[in-house]
């Protein structure tokens, strides 16, 4: 798998030459049956090389597609208008998107590999759909915090700033009185 299409063919031809050299060194007499066997073996080397070359090319294309999809996933997660913190079964942060960092006033750091409870103690013991009042840069913000359980005891913490919506709601209630 280290060779591309051309490299695999060159390796197969090298193997065929080595095979032929061994036969000639041991002075194998070529009868019709041995000649047929020899040609079959050489053809097999070349056919396997061509197949290996195609296989390697398909693997390269697949890896490229996987890399593109990974980049797309990262771009989508980072551009979400909701904050997202991915945590593994041990409570270790796997991903914090830029929106979550901004909502929590923690721009500039990824937090990947760090303890969720140590880095975000204000989000400990989350109730589903709970609104938490957090001070972000000296400003009180009301953040909707939800925990989504994922397979293998992983979880995702979703954050949504509801401050403006709740302030508007309160203003409308006051006006109705």
C-alpha positions as CSV (number, residue, x, y, z in Angstrom):
1,X,0.0,0.0,0.0
2,X,3.0,2.2,0.1
3,X,3.1,2.5,-3.7
4,X,0.7,4.2,-6.1
5,X,-0.4,2.6,-9.3
6,X,2.9,3.0,-11.1
7,X,4.9,2.1,-8.0
8,X,2.9,-1.1,-7.6
9,X,3.5,-2.1,-11.2
10,X,7.2,-1.5,-10.9
11,X,7.3,-3.6,-7.7
12,X,5.4,-6.4,-9.5
13,X,7.7,-6.3,-12.5
14,X,10.7,-6.3,-10.0
15,X,9.2,-9.4,-8.4
16,X,8.7,-11.0,-11.7
17,X,12.3,-10.4,-12.7
18,X,13.4,-11.8,-9.3
19,X,11.2,-14.9,-9.9
20,X,12.7,-15.4,-13.4
21,X,16.2,-15.0,-12.0
22,X,15.6,-17.7,-9.4
23,X,14.3,-20.0,-12.1
24,X,17.3,-19.3,-14.3
25,X,19.8,-19.7,-11.5
26,X,18.5,-23.1,-10.6
27,X,18.6,-24.0,-14.3
28,X,15.0,-25.0,-14.4
29,X,14.2,-26.5,-17.8
30,X,11.2,-24.9,-19.5
31,X,8.8,-27.6,-20.6
32,X,5.5,-26.5,-22.1
33,X,3.9,-27.0,-18.6
34,X,6.5,-25.0,-16.8
35,X,6.5,-22.3,-19.4
36,X,2.7,-22.0,-19.0
37,X,3.1,-21.9,-15.2
38,X,5.9,-19.3,-15.5
39,X,3.7,-17.0,-17.7
40,X,0.7,-17.5,-15.4
41,X,2.8,-16.5,-12.4
42,X,4.2,-13.4,-14.2
43,X,0.7,-12.4,-15.3
44,X,-0.5,-12.9,-11.7
45,X,2.2,-10.5,-10.5
46,X,1.2,-7.8,-12.9
47,X,-2.6,-8.3,-12.3
48,X,-2.1,-8.1,-8.5
49,X,0.0,-5.0,-9.0
50,X,-2.6,-3.3,-11.1
51,X,-5.3,-4.2,-8.5
52,X,-3.1,-3.0,-5.7
53,X,-2.6,0.2,-7.5
54,X,-6.3,0.7,-8.0
55,X,-6.9,-0.2,-4.3
56,X,-4.3,2.4,-3.2
57,X,-5.9,5.1,-5.4
58,X,-9.3,4.4,-3.9
59,X,-7.9,4.6,-0.4
60,X,-6.3,7.9,-1.2
61,X,-9.6,9.2,-2.7
62,X,-11.5,8.0,0.4
63,X,-9.1,9.6,2.8
64,X,-9.4,12.9,0.9
65,X,-13.2,12.7,1.1
66,X,-13.0,11.9,4.8
67,X,-10.7,14.9,5.3
68,X,-13.1,17.2,3.4
69,X,-16.1,16.0,5.4
70,X,-14.1,16.4,8.7
71,X,-13.3,20.0,7.7
72,X,-17.0,20.6,6.8
73,X,-18.1,19.2,10.1
74,X,-15.7,21.4,12.0
75,X,-16.8,24.5,10.0
76,X,-20.5,23.7,10.7
77,X,-20.0,23.1,14.4
78,X,-17.9,26.3,14.8
79,X,-20.6,28.4,13.0
80,X,-23.5,27.2,15.0
81,X,-25.4,30.0,16.7
82,X,-25.7,27.8,19.8
83,X,-22.8,27.0,22.0
84,X,-21.7,23.4,22.0
85,X,-19.4,21.6,24.4
86,X,-18.7,17.9,23.7
87,X,-17.7,15.8,26.7
88,X,-16.6,12.2,26.8
89,X,-17.6,9.5,29.3
90,X,-14.8,10.5,31.7
91,X,-15.9,14.2,31.8
92,X,-13.0,15.3,29.5
93,X,-13.8,18.1,27.0
94,X,-13.5,16.9,23.4
95,X,-14.7,20.1,21.7
96,X,-15.9,23.6,22.5
97,X,-17.2,25.7,19.6
98,X,-16.5,29.5,19.3
99,X,-20.1,30.3,20.3
100,X,-19.8,28.5,23.6
101,X,-16.5,30.2,24.3
102,X,-18.1,33.6,23.6
103,X,-21.3,32.9,25.6
104,X,-19.1,31.9,28.6
105,X,-16.6,34.7,28.1
106,X,-13.8,32.3,27.4
107,X,-12.6,33.3,24.0
108,X,-9.3,32.2,22.6
109,X,-8.8,28.8,24.2
110,X,-10.0,25.3,23.0
111,X,-10.2,23.5,26.4
112,X,-9.9,20.2,24.6
113,X,-8.5,17.5,26.9
114,X,-9.4,19.4,30.1
115,X,-11.9,18.4,32.8
116,X,-15.4,19.8,32.1
117,X,-16.2,20.2,35.8
118,X,-13.0,22.0,36.5
119,X,-13.2,24.4,33.6
120,X,-17.0,25.0,33.6
121,X,-18.1,24.5,37.3
122,X,-21.0,27.0,36.6
123,X,-22.5,24.3,34.3
124,X,-22.3,21.4,36.8
125,X,-25.4,19.4,37.5
126,X,-27.4,20.5,34.5
127,X,-31.1,20.0,34.5
128,X,-32.6,19.5,31.1
129,X,-33.5,22.9,29.6
130,X,-32.4,24.9,32.6
131,X,-31.9,28.7,32.4
132,X,-28.7,29.7,34.3
133,X,-27.7,33.2,35.1
134,X,-24.1,33.7,34.3
135,X,-21.9,36.7,34.6
136,X,-20.0,37.1,31.3
137,X,-17.6,40.0,31.3
138,X,-19.4,41.7,34.2
139,X,-22.7,41.4,32.4
140,X,-25.5,39.1,33.7
141,X,-26.6,36.8,30.9
142,X,-29.4,34.2,31.0
143,X,-28.2,31.1,29.2
144,X,-30.4,28.1,28.4
145,X,-28.3,25.0,29.2
146,X,-29.3,21.6,27.9
147,X,-27.4,18.3,28.2
148,X,-27.8,15.7,25.4
149,X,-26.7,12.2,26.2
150,X,-24.8,10.5,23.3
151,X,-23.8,6.9,22.8
152,X,-21.1,5.4,25.0
153,X,-21.9,7.8,27.9
154,X,-20.6,10.8,25.9
155,X,-22.6,14.0,26.2
156,X,-23.1,17.3,24.5
157,X,-23.9,20.5,26.4
158,X,-25.9,23.0,24.3
159,X,-25.9,26.7,25.3
160,X,-28.3,29.4,24.0
161,X,-28.3,33.0,25.1
162,X,-31.9,33.9,26.0
163,X,-31.2,37.2,27.7
164,X,-32.6,39.4,25.0
165,X,-35.7,37.2,24.5
166,X,-36.4,37.0,28.2
167,X,-35.9,40.8,28.6
168,X,-38.3,41.5,25.8
169,X,-40.8,39.1,27.3
170,X,-40.6,40.9,30.6
171,X,-41.0,44.2,28.9
172,X,-44.1,43.1,27.1
173,X,-45.6,41.7,30.3
174,X,-45.0,45.1,32.0
175,X,-46.6,46.9,29.1
176,X,-49.7,44.7,29.3
177,X,-50.3,45.6,32.9
